[in-house]
């Protein structure tokens, strides 16, 4: 039995009513800060030959193209992916295919940036089918704001014992900032290792300054929830030693004493999808489904993570359901496209969605079949569209931070 989504009352489970997604229109999208423009005609979603056109374009490109599909993508797009995975796995897969002239990244902007950074061959071109496929979390940490926050720490004499750690879900500029300041990138699966490494460096710097033991700090960007959950639940950092820096407020809304006492300075950012889940959702599903196992992504709020039975990355969630005992019940707190796909792949399980309303990643959903077909057909005709190219200096320092992550144990 496979069901998706609980009702808010917890009385039953049903497919959720759809909610509006971002428009996937043709031409310039004035609502997007990136200003998307599709040269030529974008195929209509209603085109009965759309799948046939996709198959033909993919066949025409052959080994010249390598199509990557993130787990949160629509099924209509995933079916054409050569490899599926999370953001870091896909970036590494791109780097491992230097023979591919084109890397079509069916994901969001920061993922395509990471692929461009990790692909060393300048002739290899990374293409994002819709440039408006951004990430609200990544956009919550603008480089000028982060530079200003670092200046605040420097003015207080704290920057020298602070190590930045940025989540993979960040812009190339933020990854470059992290590399310039001796930090590392992390994923949701290796955040614990990354924070332990960063604390070792920060504490050593603090001791060298004569600040005493345990005086080091981490600036965690841009997802406060992943940073908090990792620091508190896996490293044992007291909750009150984690402070939130709000870039919209002077000095982040924190006093000098609060910054001096903090062990983890969390950027005020979050995932719009995972931030929707609540402790009430967990209570409701437990009341409605006997012996249910609640499993959530660590981007969820602290109170949701502490109420869940299991916490892990998208790859962790996939592996857990692959190994689950037939007939067992699961409530999953992550993006809906992935949960739907897992439910379809595991008819022997009862798979429930943790929220009662649609929780698609709307920017991921901008990559639809018309945009993928358009991008592939343009490449077939010899026209490269929507190429992602990271500034050379940013690419260098972002690569430093990414290489530091690759050097961490256990990755």
C-alpha atoms as a printed R data frame, in Angstrom:
    type eleno elety resid chain resno      x      y       z
1   ATOM     1    CA   UNK     A     1  0.000  0.000   0.000
2   ATOM     2    CA   UNK     A     2  1.357  3.385  -0.973
3   ATOM     3    CA   UNK     A     3 -0.149  6.661   0.139
4   ATOM     4    CA   UNK     A     4  1.076 10.200   0.045
5   ATOM     5    CA   UNK     A     5  0.289 13.051   2.360
6   ATOM     6    CA   UNK     A     6 -1.672 13.304   5.500
7   ATOM     7    CA   UNK     A     7 -4.632 15.539   6.025
8   ATOM     8    CA   UNK     A     8 -4.126 18.312   8.536
9   ATOM     9    CA   UNK     A     9 -6.522 16.634  10.927
10  ATOM    10    CA   UNK     A    10 -4.578 13.398  10.791
11  ATOM    11    CA   UNK     A    11 -7.854 11.612   9.963
12  ATOM    12    CA   UNK     A    12 -6.610 10.139   6.710
13  ATOM    13    CA   UNK     A    13 -4.096 10.318   3.917
14  ATOM    14    CA   UNK     A    14 -4.587 11.468   0.362
15  ATOM    15    CA   UNK     A    15 -2.785 13.098  -2.528
16  ATOM    16    CA   UNK     A    16 -2.516 16.819  -1.704
17  ATOM    17    CA   UNK     A    17 -4.360 19.531  -3.533
18  ATOM    18    CA   UNK     A    18 -1.962 21.319  -5.904
19  ATOM    19    CA   UNK     A    19 -0.690 24.764  -5.101
20  ATOM    20    CA   UNK     A    20  0.613 27.318  -7.625
21  ATOM    21    CA   UNK     A    21  4.175 26.896  -8.808
22  ATOM    22    CA   UNK     A    22  6.367 29.550 -10.339
23  ATOM    23    CA   UNK     A    23  5.391 30.278 -13.913
24  ATOM    24    CA   UNK     A    24  7.349 28.415 -16.541
25  ATOM    25    CA   UNK     A    25  6.648 30.839 -19.346
26  ATOM    26    CA   UNK     A    26  8.297 31.609 -22.634
27  ATOM    27    CA   UNK     A    27 10.495 34.635 -23.199
28  ATOM    28    CA   UNK     A    28 11.690 37.048 -20.532
29  ATOM    29    CA   UNK     A    29 10.543 36.369 -17.005
30  ATOM    30    CA   UNK     A    30 10.423 39.825 -15.434
31  ATOM    31    CA   UNK     A    31  9.897 38.363 -11.963
32  ATOM    32    CA   UNK     A    32 13.269 36.637 -12.044
33  ATOM    33    CA   UNK     A    33 16.377 38.456 -10.959
34  ATOM    34    CA   UNK     A    34 18.292 36.525 -13.602
35  ATOM    35    CA   UNK     A    35 16.012 37.650 -16.440
36  ATOM    36    CA   UNK     A    36 15.543 34.487 -18.466
37  ATOM    37    CA   UNK     A    37 15.333 34.680 -22.208
38  ATOM    38    CA   UNK     A    38 14.777 31.714 -24.489
39  ATOM    39    CA   UNK     A    39 16.153 32.235 -27.966
40  ATOM    40    CA   UNK     A    40 13.750 30.743 -30.483
41  ATOM    41    CA   UNK     A    41 10.482 29.038 -29.666
42  ATOM    42    CA   UNK     A    42 10.041 27.209 -26.390
43  ATOM    43    CA   UNK     A    43  8.010 24.056 -27.078
44  ATOM    44    CA   UNK     A    44  4.511 24.009 -25.665
45  ATOM    45    CA   UNK     A    45  3.963 21.673 -22.743
46  ATOM    46    CA   UNK     A    46  0.901 20.392 -24.609
47  ATOM    47    CA   UNK     A    47  2.930 19.425 -27.686
48  ATOM    48    CA   UNK     A    48  2.006 15.750 -28.302
49  ATOM    49    CA   UNK     A    49  5.416 15.188 -29.899
50  ATOM    50    CA   UNK     A    50  7.400 16.582 -26.953
51  ATOM    51    CA   UNK     A    51  8.663 13.249 -25.642
52  ATOM    52    CA   UNK     A    52  9.513 12.104 -29.161
53  ATOM    53    CA   UNK     A    53 11.432 15.358 -29.727
54  ATOM    54    CA   UNK     A    54 13.329 14.841 -26.467
55  ATOM    55    CA   UNK     A    55 14.278 11.291 -27.443
56  ATOM    56    CA   UNK     A    56 15.426 12.449 -30.888
57  ATOM    57    CA   UNK     A    57 17.477 15.362 -29.555
58  ATOM    58    CA   UNK     A    58 19.110 13.204 -26.895
59  ATOM    59    CA   UNK     A    59 19.991 10.578 -29.499
60  ATOM    60    CA   UNK     A    60 21.408 13.220 -31.836
61  ATOM    61    CA   UNK     A    61 23.675 14.578 -29.097
62  ATOM    62    CA   UNK     A    62 24.851 11.110 -28.115
63  ATOM    63    CA   UNK     A    63 28.057 11.004 -26.089
64  ATOM    64    CA   UNK     A    64 28.624 14.713 -26.674
65  ATOM    65    CA   UNK     A    65 26.092 15.395 -23.900
66  ATOM    66    CA   UNK     A    66 25.786 14.209 -20.316
67  ATOM    67    CA   UNK     A    67 22.434 14.845 -18.622
68  ATOM    68    CA   UNK     A    68 22.325 15.166 -14.831
69  ATOM    69    CA   UNK     A    69 19.069 15.031 -12.860
70  ATOM    70    CA   UNK     A    70 18.674 16.080  -9.244
71  ATOM    71    CA   UNK     A    71 16.438 13.937  -7.031
72  ATOM    72    CA   UNK     A    72 13.894 16.765  -6.738
73  ATOM    73    CA   UNK     A    73 13.297 17.014 -10.489
74  ATOM    74    CA   UNK     A    74 10.024 16.127 -12.198
75  ATOM    75    CA   UNK     A    75  9.637 12.572 -13.496
76  ATOM    76    CA   UNK     A    76  9.280 13.889 -17.056
77  ATOM    77    CA   UNK     A    77 12.833 15.257 -16.777
78  ATOM    78    CA   UNK     A    78 14.397 12.499 -14.666
79  ATOM    79    CA   UNK     A    79 13.604  9.912 -17.347
80  ATOM    80    CA   UNK     A    80 16.173 11.581 -19.612
81  ATOM    81    CA   UNK     A    81 18.912 11.839 -16.975
82  ATOM    82    CA   UNK     A    82 22.040  9.741 -17.412
83  ATOM    83    CA   UNK     A    83 22.725 10.019 -13.678
84  ATOM    84    CA   UNK     A    84 20.529 11.064 -10.753
85  ATOM    85    CA   UNK     A    85 21.710 12.199  -7.351
86  ATOM    86    CA   UNK     A    86 22.118 15.024  -4.875
87  ATOM    87    CA   UNK     A    87 23.933 18.234  -5.758
88  ATOM    88    CA   UNK     A    88 27.437 17.136  -4.808
89  ATOM    89    CA   UNK     A    89 27.186 13.697  -6.389
90  ATOM    90    CA   UNK     A    90 26.054 15.272  -9.655
91  ATOM    91    CA   UNK     A    91 28.857 17.853  -9.660
92  ATOM    92    CA   UNK     A    92 31.412 15.075  -9.147
93  ATOM    93    CA   UNK     A    93 29.791 13.011 -11.908
94  ATOM    94    CA   UNK     A    94 30.150 15.974 -14.265
95  ATOM    95    CA   UNK     A    95 33.835 16.311 -13.401
96  ATOM    96    CA   UNK     A    96 34.314 12.590 -14.053
97  ATOM    97    CA   UNK     A    97 33.038 12.883 -17.646
98  ATOM    98    CA   UNK     A    98 35.586 15.126 -19.400
99  ATOM    99    CA   UNK     A    99 34.731 13.501 -22.718
100 ATOM   100    CA   UNK     A   100 31.259 15.078 -22.660
101 ATOM   101    CA   UNK     A   101 31.203 18.365 -24.541
102 ATOM   102    CA   UNK     A   102 27.981 19.459 -22.863
103 ATOM   103    CA   UNK     A   103 26.748 18.885 -19.324
104 ATOM   104    CA   UNK     A   104 23.018 19.537 -19.135
105 ATOM   105    CA   UNK     A   105 22.273 20.125 -15.468
106 ATOM   106    CA   UNK     A   106 18.651 19.509 -14.535
107 ATOM   107    CA   UNK     A   107 18.803 21.155 -11.145
108 ATOM   108    CA   UNK     A   108 19.232 24.718  -9.914
109 ATOM   109    CA   UNK     A   109 21.747 27.502 -10.474
110 ATOM   110    CA   UNK     A   110 24.222 26.825  -7.655
111 ATOM   111    CA   UNK     A   111 24.457 23.174  -8.710
112 ATOM   112    CA   UNK     A   112 25.355 24.119 -12.272
113 ATOM   113    CA   UNK     A   113 27.932 26.563 -10.883
114 ATOM   114    CA   UNK     A   114 29.522 23.771  -8.852
115 ATOM   115    CA   UNK     A   115 29.654 21.573 -11.927
116 ATOM   116    CA   UNK     A   116 31.401 24.353 -13.858
117 ATOM   117    CA   UNK     A   117 33.898 24.815 -11.007
118 ATOM   118    CA   UNK     A   118 34.717 21.103 -10.828
119 ATOM   119    CA   UNK     A   119 34.995 20.561 -14.585
120 ATOM   120    CA   UNK     A   120 38.558 21.557 -15.377
121 ATOM   121    CA   UNK     A   121 38.334 21.415 -19.160
122 ATOM   122    CA   UNK     A   122 37.443 24.881 -20.447
123 ATOM   123    CA   UNK     A   123 35.918 23.299 -23.540
124 ATOM   124    CA   UNK     A   124 33.324 21.459 -21.452
125 ATOM   125    CA   UNK     A   125 30.174 23.545 -21.247
126 ATOM   126    CA   UNK     A   126 27.601 23.394 -18.441
127 ATOM   127    CA   UNK     A   127 24.053 24.232 -19.505
128 ATOM   128    CA   UNK     A   128 21.098 25.008 -17.223
129 ATOM   129    CA   UNK     A   129 17.855 24.596 -19.221
130 ATOM   130    CA   UNK     A   130 16.133 27.477 -17.376
131 ATOM   131    CA   UNK     A   131 18.311 30.188 -15.843
132 ATOM   132    CA   UNK     A   132 15.495 31.123 -13.472
133 ATOM   133    CA   UNK     A   133 15.933 27.804 -11.688
134 ATOM   134    CA   UNK     A   134 17.553 29.330  -8.641
135 ATOM   135    CA   UNK     A   135 17.550 28.450  -4.952
136 ATOM   136    CA   UNK     A   136 15.902 30.691  -2.395
137 ATOM   137    CA   UNK     A   137 18.243 29.438   0.328
138 ATOM   138    CA   UNK     A   138 21.374 30.152  -1.700
139 ATOM   139    CA   UNK     A   139 20.027 33.604  -2.503
140 ATOM   140    CA   UNK     A   140 19.587 34.352   1.224
141 ATOM   141    CA   UNK     A   141 23.363 34.777   1.544
142 ATOM   142    CA   UNK     A   142 24.539 37.578  -0.747
143 ATOM   143    CA   UNK     A   143 28.293 38.080  -0.925
144 ATOM   144    CA   UNK     A   144 28.173 41.750   0.106
145 ATOM   145    CA   UNK     A   145 26.198 40.787   3.219
146 ATOM   146    CA   UNK     A   146 28.627 38.006   4.087
147 ATOM   147    CA   UNK     A   147 31.625 40.296   3.582
148 ATOM   148    CA   UNK     A   148 29.972 42.800   5.919
149 ATOM   149    CA   UNK     A   149 29.404 40.098   8.545
150 ATOM   150    CA   UNK     A   150 33.068 39.121   8.350
151 ATOM   151    CA   UNK     A   151 34.031 42.777   8.842
152 ATOM   152    CA   UNK     A   152 31.878 42.828  11.998
153 ATOM   153    CA   UNK     A   153 33.761 39.800  13.335
154 ATOM   154    CA   UNK     A   154 37.079 41.325  12.339
155 ATOM   155    CA   UNK     A   155 36.296 44.615  14.092
156 ATOM   156    CA   UNK     A   156 35.580 42.637  17.272
157 ATOM   157    CA   UNK     A   157 38.819 40.686  16.965
158 ATOM   158    CA   UNK     A   158 36.951 37.423  16.333
159 ATOM   159    CA   UNK     A   159 37.594 36.752  12.643
160 ATOM   160    CA   UNK     A   160 41.022 35.221  13.267
161 ATOM   161    CA   UNK     A   161 39.488 32.374  15.257
162 ATOM   162    CA   UNK     A   162 36.406 31.910  13.075
163 ATOM   163    CA   UNK     A   163 36.310 29.325  10.290
164 ATOM   164    CA   UNK     A   164 33.551 29.589   7.663
165 ATOM   165    CA   UNK     A   165 31.693 26.465   6.605
166 ATOM   166    CA   UNK     A   166 29.279 26.788   3.728
167 ATOM   167    CA   UNK     A   167 26.666 24.292   2.693
168 ATOM   168    CA   UNK     A   168 26.850 22.990  -0.869
169 ATOM   169    CA   UNK     A   169 23.567 24.851  -1.415
170 ATOM   170    CA   UNK     A   170 25.276 28.208  -1.838
171 ATOM   171    CA   UNK     A   171 26.430 30.435  -4.659
172 ATOM   172    CA   UNK     A   172 29.895 30.251  -6.181
173 ATOM   173    CA   UNK     A   173 30.659 33.635  -4.619
174 ATOM   174    CA   UNK     A   174 29.941 32.288  -1.117
175 ATOM   175    CA   UNK     A   175 32.014 29.163  -1.748
176 ATOM   176    CA   UNK     A   176 34.836 31.449  -2.917
177 ATOM   177    CA   UNK     A   177 34.510 33.549   0.256
178 ATOM   178    CA   UNK     A   178 34.821 30.336   2.252
179 ATOM   179    CA   UNK     A   179 37.937 29.279   0.381
180 ATOM   180    CA   UNK     A   180 39.579 32.685   0.802
181 ATOM   181    CA   UNK     A   181 39.078 32.523   4.563
182 ATOM   182    CA   UNK     A   182 40.372 28.990   5.079
183 ATOM   183    CA   UNK     A   183 37.049 27.208   5.359
184 ATOM   184    CA   UNK     A   184 35.321 24.294   3.700
185 ATOM   185    CA   UNK     A   185 32.158 23.353   1.885
186 ATOM   186    CA   UNK     A   186 29.950 20.635   3.366
187 ATOM   187    CA   UNK     A   187 27.012 18.506   2.334
188 ATOM   188    CA   UNK     A   188 24.117 17.343   4.478
189 ATOM   189    CA   UNK     A   189 25.805 13.947   4.760
190 ATOM   190    CA   UNK     A   190 29.260 15.140   5.856
191 ATOM   191    CA   UNK     A   191 28.345 18.258   7.850
192 ATOM   192    CA   UNK     A   192 29.412 16.634  11.123
193 ATOM   193    CA   UNK     A   193 32.891 15.846   9.795
194 ATOM   194    CA   UNK     A   194 33.199 19.334   8.310
195 ATOM   195    CA   UNK     A   195 32.238 21.033  11.572
196 ATOM   196    CA   UNK     A   196 34.641 18.910  13.615
197 ATOM   197    CA   UNK     A   197 37.446 19.828  11.217
198 ATOM   198    CA   UNK     A   198 36.491 23.514  11.362
199 ATOM   199    CA   UNK     A   199 36.367 23.538  15.160
200 ATOM   200    CA   UNK     A   200 39.849 21.997  15.340
201 ATOM   201    CA   UNK     A   201 41.204 24.806  13.184
202 ATOM   202    CA   UNK     A   202 39.222 27.530  14.928
203 ATOM   203    CA   UNK     A   203 40.126 26.344  18.425
204 ATOM   204    CA   UNK     A   204 43.798 26.111  17.482
205 ATOM   205    CA   UNK     A   205 43.670 29.672  16.181
206 ATOM   206    CA   UNK     A   206 41.942 30.824  19.353
207 ATOM   207    CA   UNK     A   207 44.571 29.164  21.518
208 ATOM   208    CA   UNK     A   208 47.333 30.787  19.469
209 ATOM   209    CA   UNK     A   209 45.708 34.159  20.115
210 ATOM   210    CA   UNK     A   210 45.691 33.438  23.830
211 ATOM   211    CA   UNK     A   211 41.896 33.271  23.952
212 ATOM   212    CA   UNK     A   212 41.948 29.934  25.785
213 ATOM   213    CA   UNK     A   213 40.557 26.502  25.012
214 ATOM   214    CA   UNK     A   214 37.337 26.230  23.037
215 ATOM   215    CA   UNK     A   215 37.420 29.852  21.897
216 ATOM   216    CA   UNK     A   216 37.092 29.068  18.199
217 ATOM   217    CA   UNK     A   217 33.946 29.754  16.210
218 ATOM   218    CA   UNK     A   218 32.236 28.601  13.055
219 ATOM   219    CA   UNK     A   219 30.340 30.862  10.679
220 ATOM   220    CA   UNK     A   220 27.840 28.494   9.057
221 ATOM   221    CA   UNK     A   221 26.259 29.520   5.738
222 ATOM   222    CA   UNK     A   222 23.545 29.738   4.509
223 ATOM   223    CA   UNK     A   223 21.206 27.192   6.177
224 ATOM   224    CA   UNK     A   224 20.736 27.839   9.874
225 ATOM   225    CA   UNK     A   225 18.830 24.586  10.418
226 ATOM   226    CA   UNK     A   226 21.489 22.244   9.049
227 ATOM   227    CA   UNK     A   227 24.131 24.116  11.026
228 ATOM   228    CA   UNK     A   228 22.144 24.054  14.259
229 ATOM   229    CA   UNK     A   229 21.054 20.424  13.958
230 ATOM   230    CA   UNK     A   230 24.584 19.258  13.222
231 ATOM   231    CA   UNK     A   231 26.257 21.317  15.946
232 ATOM   232    CA   UNK     A   232 23.757 20.498  18.686
233 ATOM   233    CA   UNK     A   233 22.723 16.925  17.914
234 ATOM   234    CA   UNK     A   234 25.972 15.520  16.535
235 ATOM   235    CA   UNK     A   235 28.694 17.606  18.171
236 ATOM   236    CA   UNK     A   236 26.966 18.319  21.484
237 ATOM   237    CA   UNK     A   237 27.280 22.097  21.217
238 ATOM   238    CA   UNK     A   238 24.794 23.760  23.613
239 ATOM   239    CA   UNK     A   239 21.792 25.214  21.840
240 ATOM   240    CA   UNK     A   240 22.376 28.605  23.443
241 ATOM   241    CA   UNK     A   241 25.921 28.644  22.028
242 ATOM   242    CA   UNK     A   242 24.399 28.862  18.542
243 ATOM   243    CA   UNK     A   243 23.347 32.376  17.544
244 ATOM   244    CA   UNK     A   244 21.600 33.543  14.379
245 ATOM   245    CA   UNK     A   245 23.156 36.361  12.354
246 ATOM   246    CA   UNK     A   246 20.454 38.351  10.551
247 ATOM   247    CA   UNK     A   247 22.035 40.319   7.673
248 ATOM   248    CA   UNK     A   248 19.076 42.695   7.587
249 ATOM   249    CA   UNK     A   249 19.953 44.054  11.027
250 ATOM   250    CA   UNK     A   250 22.960 46.094  12.212
251 ATOM   251    CA   UNK     A   251 25.719 43.730  13.375
252 ATOM   252    CA   UNK     A   252 23.406 40.860  12.517
253 ATOM   253    CA   UNK     A   253 21.094 41.775  15.389
254 ATOM   254    CA   UNK     A   254 23.669 40.457  17.869
255 ATOM   255    CA   UNK     A   255 25.540 42.153  20.679
256 ATOM   256    CA   UNK     A   256 29.297 42.050  21.072
257 ATOM   257    CA   UNK     A   257 28.843 39.772  24.081
258 ATOM   258    CA   UNK     A   258 26.605 37.359  22.141
259 ATOM   259    CA   UNK     A   259 29.109 37.094  19.298
260 ATOM   260    CA   UNK     A   260 31.999 36.665  21.730
261 ATOM   261    CA   UNK     A   261 30.230 33.851  23.591
262 ATOM   262    CA   UNK     A   262 28.922 32.023  20.508
263 ATOM   263    CA   UNK     A   263 30.481 28.815  19.243
264 ATOM   264    CA   UNK     A   264 28.404 28.672  16.065
265 ATOM   265    CA   UNK     A   265 27.234 31.764  14.198
266 ATOM   266    CA   UNK     A   266 24.352 30.654  12.000
267 ATOM   267    CA   UNK     A   267 23.391 32.649   8.941
268 ATOM   268    CA   UNK     A   268 19.704 33.511   8.835
269 ATOM   269    CA   UNK     A   269 18.846 31.304   5.882
270 ATOM   270    CA   UNK     A   270 16.645 28.274   5.355
271 ATOM   271    CA   UNK     A   271 15.136 25.974   2.760
272 ATOM   272    CA   UNK     A   272 11.649 27.102   1.816
273 ATOM   273    CA   UNK     A   273 10.584 23.488   1.287
274 ATOM   274    CA   UNK     A   274 11.970 21.853   4.414
275 ATOM   275    CA   UNK     A   275 11.079 24.856   6.532
276 ATOM   276    CA   UNK     A   276  7.388 24.059   6.019
277 ATOM   277    CA   UNK     A   277  7.462 20.894   8.105
278 ATOM   278    CA   UNK     A   278  6.423 21.260  11.729
279 ATOM   279    CA   UNK     A   279  6.394 19.249  14.942
280 ATOM   280    CA   UNK     A   280  2.594 19.169  14.591
281 ATOM   281    CA   UNK     A   281  3.025 17.259  11.324
282 ATOM   282    CA   UNK     A   282  5.044 14.651  13.205
283 ATOM   283    CA   UNK     A   283  2.438 14.412  15.969
284 ATOM   284    CA   UNK     A   284 -0.378 14.044  13.437
285 ATOM   285    CA   UNK     A   285  1.256 11.272  11.443
286 ATOM   286    CA   UNK     A   286  2.114  9.325  14.602
287 ATOM   287    CA   UNK     A   287 -1.512  9.570  15.710
288 ATOM   288    CA   UNK     A   288 -2.805  8.404  12.341
289 ATOM   289    CA   UNK     A   289 -0.322  5.690  11.328
290 ATOM   290    CA   UNK     A   290  0.580  2.912  13.797
291 ATOM   291    CA   UNK     A   291  4.280  2.086  14.065
292 ATOM   292    CA   UNK     A   292  5.260  4.730  11.529
293 ATOM   293    CA   UNK     A   293  8.913  5.693  11.171
294 ATOM   294    CA   UNK     A   294  9.330  9.428  10.670
295 ATOM   295    CA   UNK     A   295 12.365 10.338   8.585
296 ATOM   296    CA   UNK     A   296 13.294 13.928   7.727
297 ATOM   297    CA   UNK     A   297 16.034 15.905   6.041
298 ATOM   298    CA   UNK     A   298 18.428 17.848   8.328
299 ATOM   299    CA   UNK     A   299 17.366 21.102   6.640
300 ATOM   300    CA   UNK     A   300 14.170 20.826   8.702
301 ATOM   301    CA   UNK     A   301 13.689 22.911  11.842
302 ATOM   302    CA   UNK     A   302 15.343 21.736  15.051
303 ATOM   303    CA   UNK     A   303 12.037 20.811  16.699
304 ATOM   304    CA   UNK     A   304 11.098 18.660  13.689
305 ATOM   305    CA   UNK     A   305 14.440 16.876  13.610
306 ATOM   306    CA   UNK     A   306 14.337 16.132  17.338
307 ATOM   307    CA   UNK     A   307 10.801 14.734  16.989
308 ATOM   308    CA   UNK     A   308 11.727 12.453  14.061
309 ATOM   309    CA   UNK     A   309 13.037  8.892  14.268
310 ATOM   310    CA   UNK     A   310 15.671  9.238  11.567
311 ATOM   311    CA   UNK     A   311 17.435 12.203   9.980
312 ATOM   312    CA   UNK     A   312 19.503 12.189   6.825
313 ATOM   313    CA   UNK     A   313 20.313 13.496   3.377
314 ATOM   314    CA   UNK     A   314 18.357 12.614   0.250
315 ATOM   315    CA   UNK     A   315 20.784  9.767  -0.446
316 ATOM   316    CA   UNK     A   316 20.307  8.536   3.145
317 ATOM   317    CA   UNK     A   317 16.518  8.611   2.732
318 ATOM   318    CA   UNK     A   318 16.708  6.688  -0.537
319 ATOM   319    CA   UNK     A   319 18.970  4.016   0.959
320 ATOM   320    CA   UNK     A   320 16.744  3.692   4.029
321 ATOM   321    CA   UNK     A   321 13.657  2.938   1.946
322 ATOM   322    CA   UNK     A   322 15.604  0.596  -0.317
323 ATOM   323    CA   UNK     A   323 16.510 -1.428   2.788
324 ATOM   324    CA   UNK     A   324 13.143 -1.114   4.563
325 ATOM   325    CA   UNK     A   325 11.186 -4.184   5.583
326 ATOM   326    CA   UNK     A   326  8.136 -4.869   3.374
327 ATOM   327    CA   UNK     A   327  4.912 -3.683   4.966
328 ATOM   328    CA   UNK     A   328  6.614 -1.064   7.119
329 ATOM   329    CA   UNK     A   329  5.230  2.473   7.317
330 ATOM   330    CA   UNK     A   330  7.246  5.605   6.673
331 ATOM   331    CA   UNK     A   331  6.506  9.321   6.826
332 ATOM   332    CA   UNK     A   332  9.055 11.341   4.880
333 ATOM   333    CA   UNK     A   333  9.838 15.017   5.354
334 ATOM   334    CA   UNK     A   334 11.538 16.210   2.182
335 ATOM   335    CA   UNK     A   335 10.639 17.456  -1.305
336 ATOM   336    CA   UNK     A   336  7.486 15.961  -2.800
337 ATOM   337    CA   UNK     A   337  8.848 14.863  -6.197
338 ATOM   338    CA   UNK     A   338 11.360 12.617  -4.448
339 ATOM   339    CA   UNK     A   339  8.796 11.193  -2.013
340 ATOM   340    CA   UNK     A   340  6.369 10.451  -4.845
341 ATOM   341    CA   UNK     A   341  9.098  8.683  -6.789
342 ATOM   342    CA   UNK     A   342 10.130  6.622  -3.772
343 ATOM   343    CA   UNK     A   343  6.511  5.662  -3.126
344 ATOM   344    CA   UNK     A   344  6.140  4.478  -6.718
345 ATOM   345    CA   UNK     A   345  9.386  2.512  -6.511
346 ATOM   346    CA   UNK     A   346  8.367  0.805  -3.262
347 ATOM   347    CA   UNK     A   347  4.783 -0.495  -3.525
348 ATOM   348    CA   UNK     A   348  5.639 -2.951  -0.740
349 ATOM   349    CA   UNK     A   349  5.909 -0.046   1.727
350 ATOM   350    CA   UNK     A   350  3.423  2.440   3.137
351 ATOM   351    CA   UNK     A   351  5.009  5.766   2.246
352 ATOM   352    CA   UNK     A   352  3.375  8.885   3.654
353 ATOM   353    CA   UNK     A   353  4.252 12.492   3.069
354 ATOM   354    CA   UNK     A   354  4.799 14.443   6.263
355 ATOM   355    CA   UNK     A   355  2.934 17.598   5.279
356 ATOM   356    CA   UNK     A   356 -0.708 17.977   4.274
357 ATOM   357    CA   UNK     A   357 -0.011 20.468   1.495
358 ATOM   358    CA   UNK     A   358  2.099 20.432  -1.629
359 ATOM   359    CA   UNK     A   359  5.774 20.995  -0.917
360 ATOM   360    CA   UNK     A   360  7.432 21.017  -4.323
361 ATOM   361    CA   UNK     A   361 10.652 22.941  -4.765
362 ATOM   362    CA   UNK     A   362  9.166 25.501  -7.129
363 ATOM   363    CA   UNK     A   363 12.499 26.599  -8.575
364 ATOM   364    CA   UNK     A   364 13.486 22.982  -9.268
365 ATOM   365    CA   UNK     A   365 10.164 22.668 -11.071
366 ATOM   366    CA   UNK     A   366 11.196 25.385 -13.499
367 ATOM   367    CA   UNK     A   367 13.208 22.720 -15.281
368 ATOM   368    CA   UNK     A   368 10.408 21.104 -17.225
369 ATOM   369    CA   UNK     A   369 10.413 19.004 -20.380
370 ATOM   370    CA   UNK     A   370  9.856 21.977 -22.745
371 ATOM   371    CA   UNK     A   371 12.972 23.722 -21.400
372 ATOM   372    CA   UNK     A   372 15.038 20.526 -21.592
373 ATOM   373    CA   UNK     A   373 13.886 19.853 -25.164
374 ATOM   374    CA   UNK     A   374 14.625 23.461 -26.146
375 ATOM   375    CA   UNK     A   375 18.134 23.334 -24.673
376 ATOM   376    CA   UNK     A   376 18.958 19.999 -26.333
377 ATOM   377    CA   UNK     A   377 17.559 20.989 -29.727
378 ATOM   378    CA   UNK     A   378 19.555 24.222 -29.649
379 ATOM   379    CA   UNK     A   379 22.726 22.237 -28.948
380 ATOM   380    CA   UNK     A   380 21.911 19.888 -31.825
381 ATOM   381    CA   UNK     A   381 21.720 22.958 -34.078
382 ATOM   382    CA   UNK     A   382 25.116 24.140 -32.863
383 ATOM   383    CA   UNK     A   383 23.860 26.876 -30.547
384 ATOM   384    CA   UNK     A   384 24.925 26.753 -26.891
385 ATOM   385    CA   UNK     A   385 22.274 28.296 -24.660
386 ATOM   386    CA   UNK     A   386 22.190 29.128 -20.947
387 ATOM   387    CA   UNK     A   387 25.838 28.277 -20.402
388 ATOM   388    CA   UNK     A   388 26.947 28.672 -16.783
389 ATOM   389    CA   UNK     A   389 30.398 30.223 -16.435
390 ATOM   390    CA   UNK     A   390 31.784 31.105 -13.000
391 ATOM   391    CA   UNK     A   391 34.153 34.073 -12.652
392 ATOM   392    CA   UNK     A   392 37.732 32.764 -12.797
393 ATOM   393    CA   UNK     A   393 38.822 34.141  -9.411
394 ATOM   394    CA   UNK     A   394 35.649 32.927  -7.710
395 ATOM   395    CA   UNK     A   395 36.074 29.553  -9.395
396 ATOM   396    CA   UNK     A   396 39.636 29.256  -8.061
397 ATOM   397    CA   UNK     A   397 38.749 29.993  -4.434
398 ATOM   398    CA   UNK     A   398 35.518 28.011  -4.557
399 ATOM   399    CA   UNK     A   399 37.564 25.072  -5.827
400 ATOM   400    CA   UNK     A   400 39.896 25.522  -2.828
401 ATOM   401    CA   UNK     A   401 36.902 25.167  -0.483
402 ATOM   402    CA   UNK     A   402 35.502 22.217  -2.434
403 ATOM   403    CA   UNK     A   403 38.890 20.483  -2.493
404 ATOM   404    CA   UNK     A   404 39.116 20.953   1.268
405 ATOM   405    CA   UNK     A   405 35.794 19.151   1.588
406 ATOM   406    CA   UNK     A   406 37.069 16.353  -0.649
407 ATOM   407    CA   UNK     A   407 40.061 16.006   1.674
408 ATOM   408    CA   UNK     A   408 37.853 15.489   4.733
409 ATOM   409    CA   UNK     A   409 37.849 11.918   6.077
410 ATOM   410    CA   UNK     A   410 35.024  9.617   5.098
411 ATOM   411    CA   UNK     A   411 33.875 11.375   1.930
